[in-house]
Amino acid sequence: MVKYVIAEQLVGKEVVTSDGFDVGKFVDADLDEVTGKLSNIYVEPNLDSDFANKLDVKSGVVKLPSVALVAVNDYIVVDRKSIV
């Protein structure tokens, strides 16, 4: 139940890199059902962003590892070095 509440709050949040590049919008996440540990997040890339266009887009989304996450607040911030 908790994971669904958290995911609902994150859907649509802007995802940016720690140095200011726009990646896109959060759409989903992979969570371990037993431990609750986050393994990946899925982002709908911003097609107007040169940075996002360089990422590996499959089925309309970019899969980013959880180790790339830096912060979640008004924006979801990821470390660019961890995703390129």
FENWOBEL-V195404 format. One record per residue. RES is the residue in one letter. SS is DSSP state (H for helix, E for strand, - for the rest). PHI is phi in radians with two decimals (NA if undefined). PSI is psi in whole degrees, -180 to 180 (none if undefined). Layout:
BEGIN
res=RES ss=SS phi=PHI psi=PSI
res=RES ss=SS phi=PHI psi=PSI
END
This chain:
BEGIN
res=M ss=- phi=NA psi=-45
res=V ss=H phi=-1.08 psi=-41
res=K ss=H phi=-1.09 psi=-33
res=Y ss=H phi=-1.24 psi=-38
res=V ss=H phi=-1.11 psi=-46
res=I ss=H phi=-1.10 psi=-46
res=A ss=H phi=-1.07 psi=-40
res=E ss=H phi=-1.09 psi=-35
res=Q ss=H phi=-1.27 psi=-26
res=L ss=H phi=-1.58 psi=-26
res=V ss=- phi=-0.99 psi=128
res=G ss=- phi=1.61 psi=-11
res=K ss=- phi=-1.16 psi=143
res=E ss=E phi=-1.22 psi=138
res=V ss=E phi=-1.93 psi=125
res=V ss=E phi=-2.29 psi=159
res=T ss=E phi=-1.47 psi=163
res=S ss=- phi=-1.13 psi=-17
res=D ss=- phi=-1.87 psi=19
res=G ss=- phi=1.68 psi=4
res=F ss=- phi=-1.41 psi=138
res=D ss=E phi=-1.39 psi=130
res=V ss=E phi=-1.79 psi=-49
res=G ss=E phi=2.74 psi=-148
res=K ss=E phi=-2.09 psi=139
res=F ss=E phi=-1.13 psi=134
res=V ss=E phi=-2.16 psi=-29
res=D ss=E phi=-2.90 psi=173
res=A ss=E phi=-2.61 psi=155
res=D ss=E phi=-1.74 psi=125
res=L ss=E phi=-2.19 psi=141
res=D ss=- phi=-1.30 psi=123
res=E ss=- phi=-1.17 psi=-26
res=V ss=- phi=-1.47 psi=-50
res=T ss=- phi=-1.61 psi=-22
res=G ss=- phi=1.38 psi=7
res=K ss=- phi=-1.30 psi=134
res=L ss=E phi=-1.37 psi=132
res=S ss=E phi=-1.96 psi=-37
res=N ss=E phi=-2.58 psi=155
res=I ss=E phi=-2.12 psi=154
res=Y ss=E phi=-2.04 psi=133
res=V ss=E phi=-2.20 psi=132
res=E ss=E phi=-1.42 psi=113
res=P ss=E phi=-1.20 psi=148
res=N ss=- phi=-1.41 psi=110
res=L ss=- phi=-1.21 psi=-14
res=D ss=- phi=-1.49 psi=-8
res=S ss=- phi=-1.62 psi=123
res=D ss=H phi=-1.07 psi=-38
res=F ss=H phi=-1.12 psi=-48
res=A ss=H phi=-1.10 psi=-33
res=N ss=H phi=-1.21 psi=-16
res=K ss=- phi=-1.51 psi=-10
res=L ss=- phi=-1.45 psi=160
res=D ss=- phi=-1.39 psi=100
res=V ss=E phi=-1.67 psi=123
res=K ss=E phi=-2.20 psi=128
res=S ss=- phi=0.98 psi=33
res=G ss=- phi=1.43 psi=4
res=V ss=E phi=-2.33 psi=158
res=V ss=E phi=-1.91 psi=130
res=K ss=E phi=-1.67 psi=120
res=L ss=E phi=-2.02 psi=136
res=P ss=E phi=-1.24 psi=150
res=S ss=H phi=-1.12 psi=-25
res=V ss=H phi=-1.15 psi=-16
res=A ss=H phi=-1.40 psi=-17
res=L ss=E phi=-1.17 psi=131
res=V ss=E phi=-1.91 psi=-44
res=A ss=E phi=-2.76 psi=154
res=V ss=E phi=-2.31 psi=117
res=N ss=- phi=-2.65 psi=-118
res=D ss=- phi=-1.17 psi=-31
res=Y ss=- phi=-2.18 psi=159
res=I ss=E phi=-1.69 psi=120
res=V ss=E phi=-1.84 psi=131
res=V ss=E phi=-2.16 psi=154
res=D ss=- phi=-1.45 psi=118
res=R ss=H phi=-1.06 psi=-36
res=K ss=H phi=-1.12 psi=-26
res=S ss=H phi=-1.46 psi=-10
res=I ss=- phi=-2.06 psi=-9
res=V ss=- phi=-1.67 psi=none
END
